[in-house]
Amino acid sequence: MRWSTQNIDITESHVCAGASGHGIANGDSGGPLMMKSSDNRWFQMGIVSFLNPFIPTRQDLLPGVYTNIQVF
């Protein structure tokens, strides 16, 4: 899969997540993507991987790209 028309590959080892105003920012690399399970337990699903290099500002408005640790 490609991220829009910008030739950024999103593979099965990635997961996109975030909501308007709640995305990742510069300096977040390596941080966790946490999810709450149906039994209200938190678990780590991913690690912040990269930002869209073609949009240097307002990254918080875009989904972030995380490494999907469940495939490793």
GROMACS elastic network, one bead per residue, 0.5 to 0.9 nm:
[ bonds ]
;  ai    aj funct       b0    kb
    1     4     6  0.89873   500
    1     8     6  0.83804   500
    1     9     6  0.59738   500
    1    10     6  0.52924   500
    1    11     6  0.65049   500
    2     5     6  0.70015   500
    2     6     6  0.74239   500
    2     7     6  0.58948   500
    2     8     6  0.54561   500
    2    10     6  0.57384   500
    2    11     6  0.85512   500
    3     6     6  0.61093   500
    3     7     6  0.64888   500
    3     8     6  0.52632   500
    3     9     6  0.65050   500
    3    10     6  0.66876   500
    3    52     6  0.87423   500
    4     7     6  0.74104   500
    4     8     6  0.79383   500
    5     8     6  0.80362   500
    6     9     6  0.89201   500
    6    54     6  0.77877   500
    8    52     6  0.83302   500
   10    13     6  0.78262   500
   10    14     6  0.60153   500
   10    15     6  0.78221   500
   10    16     6  0.85583   500
   10    65     6  0.81520   500
   11    14     6  0.54540   500
   11    15     6  0.81318   500
   12    15     6  0.74470   500
   12    68     6  0.76630   500
   12    71     6  0.78251   500
   13    66     6  0.84672   500
   13    67     6  0.58468   500
   13    68     6  0.51074   500
   13    69     6  0.75134   500
   13    70     6  0.83539   500
   13    71     6  0.62700   500
   13    72     6  0.82261   500
   14    46     6  0.81978   500
   14    49     6  0.82588   500
   14    65     6  0.64972   500
   14    66     6  0.54716   500
   14    69     6  0.84599   500
   15    45     6  0.88726   500
   15    46     6  0.74193   500
   15    64     6  0.82222   500
   15    65     6  0.58790   500
   15    66     6  0.52267   500
   15    67     6  0.63073   500
   15    68     6  0.55964   500
   16    63     6  0.57294   500
   16    64     6  0.54349   500
   16    66     6  0.61350   500
   16    67     6  0.88517   500
   17    23     6  0.76315   500
   17    33     6  0.82774   500
   17    62     6  0.86337   500
   17    63     6  0.50019   500
   17    64     6  0.53888   500
   17    65     6  0.67540   500
   17    66     6  0.75988   500
   18    21     6  0.82404   500
   18    22     6  0.57872   500
   18    24     6  0.76931   500
   18    60     6  0.80060   500
   18    61     6  0.82109   500
   18    62     6  0.69211   500
   18    64     6  0.59298   500
   18    65     6  0.89044   500
   19    22     6  0.51214   500
   19    23     6  0.60720   500
   19    60     6  0.77507   500
   19    61     6  0.67968   500
   19    62     6  0.69799   500
   19    63     6  0.63873   500
   19    64     6  0.89127   500
   20    23     6  0.68375   500
   20    60     6  0.63901   500
   20    62     6  0.65851   500
   20    63     6  0.79975   500
   21    58     6  0.85785   500
   21    59     6  0.86156   500
   21    61     6  0.52883   500
   21    62     6  0.82143   500
   22    60     6  0.55579   500
   22    61     6  0.71305   500
   22    62     6  0.85093   500
   22    63     6  0.85833   500
   23    59     6  0.65789   500
   23    61     6  0.62780   500
   23    62     6  0.62379   500
   23    63     6  0.59945   500
   23    64     6  0.58325   500
   24    27     6  0.85315   500
   24    28     6  0.61846   500
   24    29     6  0.83355   500
   24    48     6  0.76427   500
   24    50     6  0.86885   500
   24    51     6  0.74497   500
   24    59     6  0.65880   500
   24    60     6  0.56900   500
   24    61     6  0.88863   500
   24    62     6  0.83044   500
   24    63     6  0.78635   500
   24    64     6  0.57146   500
   24    65     6  0.85516   500
   25    28     6  0.56695   500
   25    29     6  0.82297   500
   25    51     6  0.73711   500
   25    58     6  0.83014   500
   25    59     6  0.60121   500
   25    60     6  0.63894   500
   25    64     6  0.86027   500
   26    29     6  0.72964   500
   26    50     6  0.89080   500
   26    51     6  0.76870   500
   26    59     6  0.84072   500
   27    30     6  0.86282   500
   27    31     6  0.89244   500
   28    31     6  0.55828   500
   28    32     6  0.88390   500
   28    48     6  0.65977   500
   28    49     6  0.87046   500
   28    50     6  0.88425   500
   29    32     6  0.87785   500
   29    47     6  0.75328   500
   29    49     6  0.58448   500
   29    50     6  0.67523   500
   29    51     6  0.87965   500
   30    47     6  0.54181   500
   30    48     6  0.50231   500
   30    49     6  0.66817   500
   30    66     6  0.89286   500
   31    46     6  0.83997   500
   31    47     6  0.55105   500
   31    48     6  0.52595   500
   31    49     6  0.85381   500
   32    44     6  0.63478   500
   32    45     6  0.75284   500
   32    46     6  0.58309   500
   32    48     6  0.62505   500
   32    66     6  0.85476   500
   33    43     6  0.85618   500
   33    44     6  0.57925   500
   33    45     6  0.55801   500
   33    47     6  0.57522   500
   33    48     6  0.69250   500
   33    66     6  0.73777   500
   34    42     6  0.65229   500
   34    43     6  0.56320   500
   34    45     6  0.57482   500
   34    46     6  0.71405   500
   34    47     6  0.89744   500
   35    41     6  0.82640   500
   35    42     6  0.55878   500
   35    43     6  0.55595   500
   35    44     6  0.63338   500
   35    45     6  0.65327   500
   36    39     6  0.78694   500
   36    40     6  0.56107   500
   36    41     6  0.54677   500
   36    43     6  0.64331   500
   36    44     6  0.88894   500
   37    40     6  0.51905   500
   37    41     6  0.52893   500
   37    42     6  0.62189   500
   37    43     6  0.73864   500
   38    41     6  0.74341   500
   39    42     6  0.89830   500
   44    47     6  0.80983   500
   44    69     6  0.80699   500
   45    66     6  0.87927   500
   45    67     6  0.84673   500
   45    68     6  0.62727   500
   45    69     6  0.59712   500
   45    70     6  0.65597   500
   46    49     6  0.86245   500
   46    66     6  0.55014   500
   46    67     6  0.52187   500
   46    69     6  0.52087   500
   46    70     6  0.76729   500
   47    65     6  0.85878   500
   47    66     6  0.51110   500
   47    67     6  0.50984   500
   47    68     6  0.69656   500
   47    69     6  0.71970   500
   48    51     6  0.86835   500
   48    64     6  0.74018   500
   48    65     6  0.64078   500
   48    67     6  0.63999   500
   49    64     6  0.80161   500
   49    65     6  0.56493   500
   49    67     6  0.56238   500
   50    53     6  0.82728   500
   50    64     6  0.71546   500
   50    65     6  0.56649   500
   50    66     6  0.69882   500
   50    67     6  0.88962   500
   51    54     6  0.87395   500
   51    55     6  0.83637   500
   51    56     6  0.84656   500
   51    59     6  0.70894   500
   51    62     6  0.89162   500
   51    63     6  0.88398   500
   51    64     6  0.63303   500
   51    65     6  0.66508   500
   52    55     6  0.57943   500
   52    56     6  0.74030   500
   52    59     6  0.74907   500
   52    62     6  0.84889   500
   52    64     6  0.80802   500
   52    65     6  0.83655   500
   53    56     6  0.61696   500
   55    58     6  0.75883   500
   55    59     6  0.70325   500
   56    59     6  0.69370   500
   57    60     6  0.84142   500
   58    61     6  0.57633   500
   58    62     6  0.77663   500
   59    62     6  0.54991   500
   59    63     6  0.80378   500
   59    64     6  0.79837   500
   60    63     6  0.75679   500
   60    64     6  0.80892   500
   66    69     6  0.87471   500
   67    70     6  0.88738   500
   68    71     6  0.61470   500
   68    72     6  0.78488   500
   69    72     6  0.55023   500
